[in-house]
Amino acid sequence: MNISHLLPLAERIVCDENILTGKPIIKGTRLAVEFIIDLLAHGWSETEILENYPHIVQEDIRACLAYASMVLNTQKDYQSPRQLTDAPISRREHP
């Protein structure tokens, strides 16, 4: 697999154990990738996100989507949405 297209991702998405317990975040912020993905999943547009969080740019949102895609493409333990929503809270927060 050619990963050259992922190199910009490493410039925008980082994990720091001192910020949000090491969750992937947009570099230079305390905004977790999962937070941005959740906003998009709840119907927020890129424009709405950028208006509400003016310290990030469109490329940061795209990097969040690319990171989520990369995680899903490498994941081998698939679960249906029902399995995820029926799982105990502790399992959903810490798979």
N, C-alpha and C positions, 0 to 999 in steps of 0.2 A: 504494500500500500504506500503510495506517495504521500508523505505528510508535509510537503513544502507549503501547501495552502494553510496548514495549521500554525505555522510559525508566527504570523501576526496575532494569533489567539494568545500565545504565551506572553505577548507584550501587553495585552489588555486584561486577561484573567489570571489572577494569582491566588494562592492559598497561603495564609499567614496564620499560624497557630494562635497568635495574639489578637486576631480580629475574627469575631464570630466563630470562635473555636475551630478555626481552620477551614471553614467552608469556602468554596470558590467565590471570589468577589471580583468586582470591577476594580482594577488597579487604581489606587489612590482614593478609594471610597470605602464605605462600610455597607455597600449595596451588594447583597448576595446574588449570585446568578439565579438561584431558585426564586428569589423575590421578583426579579425582572421577568422570568418565565411565567410566574404566577400572575403578574399584572397582564401580560399578553393573553394568558389563558382566560382571564376574567374580562376580556374585551377591550382593554386599554389599547389605544393605537400608539405607534412609535411617537407620534407628535405629542400625545398626552403625556407620555413618559418623559420626553425631553422637556416639555414645559414645566412639569412638576419636579424634575431633577435636572436643572440646567447645567450642572457640573459634569454631566456625561454627554456623549455624542452618539450619533446613529451607529457608528462603528462599534461602540461598546455594546449596544443592543444586539447587533449582528454577532458579536463575539459570544454573547450569552447563548444565543440560539445555536451557534456552531459548537459550543462546549456541550450543550445538552444533546445535540445530535451525536457528537463523538462518544459521549457516555452511553447513549442508547445503542450505538453501533458496536460497542465493545462489551456490553452487558450480555451475559449468557443466561441469567436467571430471570426469565420473563414472567410477569404476572398480569392477569387481566385487571381492568379497572375495579371490578367487584372484589377481587382478592386484595387489592390495595386498600379499598375503603372498608373492608371487613376486618382488616388486620388490626391488632391492638395498637393503640397510639404509640407505645414505645417501639414497636416494630416499624411503624411508618416513619418515625423520626430518625431511627437508627437501624436501617436495613442490614 
